[in-house]
Amino acid sequence: MKKKTIFFSLVRRCQLLPVLLSLFFLRTCTIVRGLGSSSTIAAIHGFNTVCGILVGKSQGIQCFQQGRMFSALPNISYEAISGGRDFFCGLSSGGSDLFCWDTGFSNSSIIGKIVYHNTLSPLTDLAVGDDQVCAVQARTGIIQCWEREGRLRLLSPALPPVGETGFLAITSGDGFSCGIVKDERNVLCWGENGIGDFIEREFGSLSMLSLVAGKSHVCGIAYSGLLICKGLNDSGQLDVPSEKPFHFSELALSGTYSCALQRNNGSVICWGNGGNTSVITDQKIQKLSFESIISGADYTCGLRSDDFTVNCWGPGWSGKLDTLLPLPSMIPGKCVRESCQLCGVFPGSEALCSGDTVICRSCVIELPLPLSSRINLEAENVSQPLPSPVAISPSYLVSSLPSKKEKHRPLWAYEIFGFVGIISGIFAFAYFIYLKRLGCSKVRKDRDVVKDKELNSIGSSNAAESAFVASNASSAPQSRSSSITQLSSMALGRTRSWDSSSKHVEKAEVFTLCELAAATKNFSLENKIGRGSFGTVYKGILSNAGCEVAIKREEICARSKRGYAFESELMLLTRVHHKHLVGLVGFCEEQNERLLVYKYMSNGALHDHLHSYNTQKSSSPLNSWRMRIKIALDAARGIEYLHNYAVPPIIHRDIKSSNILLDANWVGRVSDFGLSLKGPENEEGSMSIKPVGTVGYIDPEYYVLKVLTTKSDVYGFGVVLLELLTGKKAVFKEGEKSGPTGVVEYAGPFIVAGEVWKVLDKRVEMPVMNESEAVELLAYTAMMCVNLEGKERPTMSDVVSNLERALTLCKGSSGTFSPNFYSFSEIIA
């Protein structure tokens, strides 16, 4: 019994593993702070008061009100504050104490009222509305609230109408509060004035990453990355000006207008106020870069990125549009005693915090990296729809840990699973004996009759696949964004409509099962050379011709999950022919077996040469920059052919180094088209379909929005280029104690900083002369390919042009860059 207990304890802990591993590939999160949301600065709009948590040893609170400064007592360390109409509250470091201060006073300092104290059950997210205060218990996610009462304006506990519901985040407006429910990630609101109920109905079942409240409206970032606003729109405060996903990094909402920071440069943009934005912001404010912003009822303040001082602006700010407050520098995030291994340390935070504390980057999952606990950091093929991204906060990670009182799950499910596995093994062994005894027919079937049968079968499968795609594809959430509506309205029926003309299929030979079994020694383990999108690949020698081939044998278990993969690859490879695509020799469909026969690539997969073979310097042809660039160019030309010259165009959907094979002459060829789909008719086109691909290579935009374009292949190829550059896997570990790292996150900062040499594969000699310029061009091209937004990535034709230029440089030729080539200045613009 003790062993069972230990086993289930480990199983429950492994449920966190996919979340924790995914965090290593995250971007800086989209945060929202407004009328009643926690931050390190707060706006108390009743008295035009601004407070903030100071940089330095104490992390105390300093405030500015109508020309004078004052301190908030007790003078202890705080991690978050939030402001209401004429008071504000703050959480002490660690969240064990909650203090609130009344700003209607005339002294040089104010003493806070302690509202909550519990070292065993600390609080996290804090939200202060006009007359209410709510906070989230870190371990459970349960809301605790307090409200103002009486002439002395005291705070007393209030029972929130949400019961034992767990929340990830909360925010408060004028008489209402809203939060993101921990499990469903939908929006739940409460309050007495009815606006909360209206906002909750407007959000419906939308899944949200973040949320912020204004006076009578609420905005947040949905899983799709789009900004969604609900509530009253009497002044245009819901009229979001941008349509791009993940365009904003922070939000702040006031009474009649909304503001946001743009992710690319930290500049502020505001909308609403009846369309009169000139009294909200001016060009001076728009030229500044902010780390965070907060709003009162009719003004907004921002924490500047350059020196962490505070600027305030807006129609209600003391009659001035822009004011640089005399407050000292404020911290841009809470100081904690953590290693920040998950999301990284905020730059320079050691100087902003005291002792051994640092500021950790806040994170949100925006990238498609749901690593399974079974993954041993080898990129595995993902055929099922990837799970939705989830907001991650420290309290969420803590509350996800199993409770001591949690009952263990019964063993019967695992016992049944094991029994089924044993029975399946017995049947598999019996089937193998049956095949071994099967005699090969000496009379070949008539080829034309077999071809007609195959074509009819393939045609039926294609019709079924069209229905499968139409029933499973999902579009981005509806919003005012016309671009998203356009993307999700693409006709799914065009996803797979290969021409069934038999003139192409005649180029593929039809084999019997006995021929292929004999060629592979009954599919022996010694002939096994790898895996493909739907089965195992074996090396074989055809008896009639004596030529070497690679035979992919479909697995029965894969057929139910990827039933279209066999037909997809067969129909595609009989219609596209290019020297940089792996050629199809023939196929077999007999006795419930389906196999594809390819030309044999004697030098194997690029992935193995880069990662599996422990090659030293100069021991492999790939240990030269010229050869690596040449192979990259080969593969790029193959993908370019699929995108631009195949009829119809093809999107591969699984570009990775293990799908780039090398023939006897070290020519690179793209392989494995089991996940490929017919692409849009033009380069800018797209289609909505569930995401599939491989961890580390899949396009983030494709995963988040489920919108597929040719730029999705460009992203995967960019990861391959970084593999060639660094010698690192798409997902790798530096040491036993370190966690997984993505090659994009590993190499990107160095390349952007112009320090390409720091990430180069040490097995290859350092580049010299023109070769150095070629390697830099390879690196910059890779960074353009892995841009988060698809429209910012180059086309494969652009990539081919850059790689052709890089190869020319390696050969020692002179010349100048064509205007069509991308430069690094375009990357960082």
Buried (B, 14 or more C-beta within 10 A) or exposed (E): EEEEEEEBEEBBEEEBBBBBBBBBBBBBBBBBBBBBBBBBBBBBBBBBBBBBBBBBEEBBBBBBBEEEBBBBBBEBBBBBBBBBBBBBBBBBBBBBBBBBBBBEEEEEEBEBBEBBEEEEBBBBBBBBBBBBBBBBBBBBBBBBBBBBEEEEBBBEEBEBBBEEBBBBBBBBBBBBBBBBBBEEBBBBBBBEEEBBEBBBEBBEEBBBBBBBBBBBBBBBBBBBBBBBBBBBEEBBBBEBEBBBBBBBBBBBBBBBBBBBBBBEEBBBBBBBBEEEBEBBBEEEBEEBBBBBBBBBBBBBBBBBBEEBBBBBBBBBBEEEBBBEBEBBBBBBBBBBEEEBBBBBBBEEBBEBBBEEBBBBBBBBBBBBBBBEBEBEBBBBBBBEBBEBBBBBBBBBBBBBEBEEEEEBEEEEEBEEEEEEEEEEEEEEEEEEEEBEEEEEEEEEEEEEEBBEEBBEEBBEBBEEBBEBBEEEBEBBBEBBBEBBBEBBEBEBEBBBEBEEEEEBBEBBBBBBBBBBBBBBBEBEEEBBBBBBBBBBBBBBBBEEEEEBBBBBBBBEEBBEEBBBBBBBBBBBBBBBEBEBBBBBBBBBBBEEBBBBBBBBBBBBBBBBBBBEEEBEEEEBBBBBBBBBBBBBBBBBBBBBBBBBEBEBBBBBBBBBBBBBBBBEEBBBBBBBBBBBBBBBEEBEBBBBBBBBBBBBBBBBBBBBBBBBBBBBBBBBBBBBBBBBBBBBBBBBBEEEEEBBBBBBBBBBEBBBEEEBEEBBBEBBEEBEEBBBBBBBBBBBBBBBBBBBBBEEBBBBBBBBBBBBBBBBBBEEEEEEEEEEBBBBEEBEE
